[in-house]
Each structure stands twice: as structure tokens, then as C-alpha cells.
Amino acid sequence: MNNEVSINIRNQINQSVMYSLLGRATKKMRGITAELNKDNLLTIKMFFDNNLSEEEEEEMQIANTEVVADFFNDFKDIYLDLLVVHKSIDICDKKGNLGWFYLRKEY
């Protein structure tokens, strides 16, 4: 995949993810990144500083369903990883190959 195509895909995924989170984002959210592997599998990773409530987890699954609907013909499969990492642990090194879509400033 050339760099221009990669940037275009990244921007489209970023737009879809951000739009799907309107009214759903939680203050527990620390970061969102994505990884696209050679088998055309997309994994969206969302990092949180605390366990999600049942309602919050359901909202993240709904957001992921919206992203899947946007790209169901473009990728072999799309996965969502909801990861809890305490805020004392740096997540900057966990960036996927499509970069950060959201990264909260940690104080």
C-alpha cells in the first residue's frame, strides 16, 4: 500500500471512528488507535483508565458496529479491543500502524 492510499484510509477510518463516538465517548477514554495488518484485518484499540460499565461497553460496541457498516466491503474483518490500562501506565508506545485517532493529555 503506498503512502497516499495509507493516509486516505487512515483519514477515512479516523472520521468514521470519531463520528461513531459522538454522544458515546466517556471520560474514562485515554486513547484510540488502529492497526491494519497484511491480511487486511483492521483492529481498533480503545484504551480506558477504568473498567467500563455495562452501558459504556454497549455504547462502544454500537460505535464499532457503525464503523463496521462504513467499511464492511473494505476489510476482511474489523475487530474492537477495549483495553483497561491504569493512567499511571504510559500508553504512547501502544500506537497502531495507523496512528493515534485520540490521545488524552495525562496529568
Phi, psi and omega in degrees: 000128180281167187298320181295317178296318180300316179295319179297314179297315180303313181297319179295317179295316179303312180299316181296314180297313182296318179297320182293339182268356178302123181077003181239339183301145182241152180293348177284345185290127180256325183191157176224128178221170179216152181230128175244117184264176185294340178271009180066035175259127180258128175239122175260126181247124177246127181256136180232154180268357181205161178301144178275146172289167178302318180295317180296318179296320178297319178297322178293323178293321177296317178301317179297321178299322178295320178294316178302318180298325179290331190234016187300335178270349188264335184233151179299319176200158180231128181243154175236125174250121175258111188244129176261118178227118182306145185296345177284348180258124181293135179251000185304328181280001182262013182296132176284173184289352174262003175086182178275134171265331178209137176214113183288142173286127180261134180253000000 
